[in-house]
Amino acid sequence: MWGKLRAWMERLSPAQVISGYYLLAVTISILLFSIPAVHKPGVKVSFIDTVFTAVSVVSDTGLMVFDISKTFSTFGYFVIMIILQFAGIGVMAISTFFWMLMGRKIGLRERQLIMVDNNQFALSGLVLLVKEILKIIFLIELTGGIILGLHFLKYYPTWSEAFLHGLFASVSATTNAGMDITGESLAPYAGDYFVQLINIIQIILGAIGFPVLIEVKEYFLRKKTDPGKPFRFSLFAKLTTSTYGILLVLGTILIFLIEFNHYFKDMTWHKSFFYALFQATTTRSAGITTMDINDFSMPTLLVMSIFMFIGGSPNSVGGGIRTTTFALNMLFVYHFSRGNRDIKIFNRELHPDDILKSFAITLLAIVMCFISVVALSISDHQNNLIAIFFEVCSAFGTVGMSTGITPELSTFGKIDLMILMFIGRIGLTSFIFIIRGNKKQSKFNYPKERVITG
């Protein structure tokens, strides 16, 4: 039996196996969330809500159908944080970590799975990549947890409560999970710029992409050990960092300007700025907020929805179509309008396959989100369109921000969002490979013919 199962798994593509691992993670999470000890005494959660919670946590989304602080026990908080580690770092990275602890050799098949799960192009250096990711993510979370825990001593009566809130907030921000145990996200710290700044830094570090963080680390090591030798950042690091920075600045400016005479009307400039900056940062994939987003005007909610649709960077804890996909689309449109057939940036030329893949991902994402919006408009017609659109983009981008309609959604509506969250977590590239299966070489070609477009 095991031989047949192994043979069947060998026939699956790496993307299909990765999806199976994430489905297994969801199943285990459902079982864990079904343990009575994870809930507060007397609290009962329906099966569909347990499944929704499991998918939301595994996908690092944070969309919830109930208040975590009123539902989960302290033990439940730690269960959530452990699952967030698997989800944020990636199931293959965690699996590789345990394989290394047991002294197991990382074979070709395992390397292929790691490569797909981390959006890499080559098999070499993957184990080292996983080690670096684990070191960096744990260091960020531990540092953030200690800093926030010490700072929270002025908010909470005991050190255990302060450090519990600090550690949970640190893990939630770094993994861009958007979950909280305050019951009000970060609204209690809306006037505490230090807490907001620490969370902003952790959100950015989690969503900008692990390869970028590794390259930055290597840059500083090279500067220390061999300052005379120049260091060249990869095209990926340059493109994703610049795109992430532009989107962050643009989002902050747009939110600030749109709400200047609305929600920010009677606020000081620095309070308005931090509100705009934090909400622009959290739309990358984080989901934690310092306010009730329903207080924002409709244009702001639409802008935030678009930014959530774009999401974080590849090989990060973020979802959406990813920043580099958006950048490649914009670069193609710009160069095409200027009559350029080749797309050049940062003294490098982009590969045509990457351009085609970015358009395929974007088109598929638009179609999926459109179908979800229409489906939710039919099944949950009591909600207005902007709220549904916002919720769909939040689920697909694995952001977790909500206008508050998620708990009232029908079973069909919750399943719809669960599918979006799952696809957003594994990535549309892996989803396309699941549909496509193993790559097959075409045995013949037809004559080419032009088609009128535009």
Helices and strands as residue ranges (DSSP letters): H 2-11, H 14-33, G 36-38, H 47-58, H 68-71, H 74-89, H 91-101, H 108-117, H 126-151, G 152-154, H 159-174, G 187-189, H 193-207, H 210-225, H 235-258, H 269-282, G 293-295, H 298-310, H 323-337, E 344-345, E 348-349, H 352-379, H 385-396, G 406-408, H 411-426, H 428-436
